[in-house]
């Protein structure tokens, strides 16, 4: 037994020795391994960042990204609520709160491998209930990342158990819009819709019916007669709207066939003064609903959709009031969360003169085009007419005459477009004011620099261009007449000022080409930009287009640009601003159409102040040379002489006839008055464009004159011109002139 015990001890010793050797080999390396065994390590896998998940969820809420929020819900929550219902609950709650925004702060978190709770503070910024702050705990589950266990209490703790938010609104009456003298343009009023029931017309009073409706509605009685004849008996023909005061005469006569319906409405006087500028209201659209509910609107109000109605929405709507409550599913009030009182709306006073605006709209009514009248020393817009115009009362759903709304919205003539500020046109010969100025400033031309103005311009190598006198000569020859009048024979040798007076095309083509060849290719374009063309005027209160001025790249481009053709595009508002600056000594004012914002009590919250935002790029002496030339245009030898003759006020300007690219040319006239000392009234600048009609001297000048007379006398004094009567349809698209070719302007 002892021998076996000794053997066992030897074997144990050998085994221990082999283990201690580290596998280094040798005769004692029993049971050794070729490589060492790795050292065991303990690893800890942290749970996902629960606070980051909550932050991501709330940031998605700030963006109204309900789909992203829904993707962050735990599976059990997604099974319980659809994306549509989830989005609706959040949207409805935020809208009912009038919550325009919210802030949040993460406060704490408790995390286990499979669950987490994160506490945070949220403060809703509401329009009607003040700030609503709550501390909320969000529960999450770990589903390969933290997912939100959602319930209504995450919106507000008070909404647990199916409770809802309910806002009781207090909405002030919408504010009114007045002209500069306080005469109403838009107000809440009882209104009457007038129309004709053709089957009930009394033949003996038909003339009285059409005459009185024409007087009230500003329509041509003959046109009304035509509508009656075309429709036959049994039809309703919508005419216009009016207040009881406006329609007193018609209501007292009450001729047979007159249909009258009263309704309460936001009423636009005189079927809409400056409707494109003033704008109109519409019901809040589904696309706008969230935005306005979060501003504190109930959602059933009508809001400004264009023009001043839209720009001044915050003033005209007043401050809504409301009380926010929590109610249980049966509608019982559980708690009140906040409230605010309504504040009355402000009224908007415009710079417009209602009478001048009425006559501007009347003058342009039967044409397509625009008229802008602006004080030269302030930038105040006194009139802004765009034709065709529209009756904003058609947008009132209670108005029986809104049958015409569909035709209005689908009209190819685009009556909703404000041609005065959004219409973009070639300027034609009025642009010669710019070229004239660039020539003087270049130092290459003086006011007495002479040029022989003949029929032909032959300085381009590949074509011959013809002056407007050549075209008139060809018309005379076709009639069998000689070319021996001032409009049919070449102008001959002219100074620079006389070139503007006669609107000599070859002279200004020559200037454009001359500057181009003298390595001054961009002088005219840069001068135009310095005059404010190619950029917005800054009026802000209504929409406007920028127009277009492009640097010429070829001699032909330069020649076309020099007379306002080619790529030149301007708005009538830009032109009126230029003319005002020429009149006042060179200051470009920001046009403005709002005189003041007046609350019911206290001082105005906004008052008109002239804002100079530019200076004409003309030295004083050159500006005076330009003004002299513009007075020559309205003088005895100028292109405006025929239709300006007999006007009792000093005026200056420039005629223009712009090739439109389609049909007849556009007729322009832009000018200013110079009578402040003798009349005590501020001088005004006027820009007139009549689309696709003919010569500026034939159409632009008469409408300019009508505005001057309406400004000083209260109404146009010379009603008739070759083409017809101011405020009535023209006799013919082109003036007959009794066989005599009228003055032109190139």
Secondary structure, DSSP 8 states (H G I E B T S, - for coil): -HHHHHHHHHHHHHHHHHHHTTT--STT-TT--SS--------------HHHHHHHHHHHHHTT-HHHHHHTB-HHHHHHS-HHHHHHHHHHHHHHHTEEEEEEEEEEEEE-SSEEEEEEEEEEEESSS-EEEEEEEEEEEESSSEEEE--GGGT-GGGGGG-EEEEEEE------EE-TTS-EEEEEEEEEEEEEEGGG--GGGHHHHHHHHHHHHT--HHHHHHHHHHH-TT-EEEEEEE-TTTTHHHHHH--TTEEEEEEEEEEEGGG-TTHHHH--EEE--HHHHHHHHTTT--S-SEEE-SHHHHHTHHHHT-B-EEEEEEE-TT--EEEEEEEE--B---EEEES--HHHHHHHHHHHTTSSEEEEEEETTT-BEEEEEEES---GGGG-TT-GGGGGHHHHHT-TT-TTS-TTTT--B--GGGGHHHHHHHHHHHTS--TT--EEE-SEE--STT--EE-HHHHHHHHHHHTT--S-STTTS--EEE-HHHHHHHT-HHHHHHHHHHHHHTT-TTHHHHHHHHTTTTS-----SS-----B-----SHHHHHHHHTT-TT-BB-HHHHHHHHHHHHHTSEEE--B-EEEEE-SSSS-SEE----EEEE-S--HHHHHHHHHHHHHHTSTTSTTHHHHTT-SS-EEEEEEEE--SSSS-EEEEEEEE--HHHHSS--EEEEEEETTSS-IIIIIHHHHHHHHHHHHHSS-S--EETTEETTS--SSSS--GGG-------
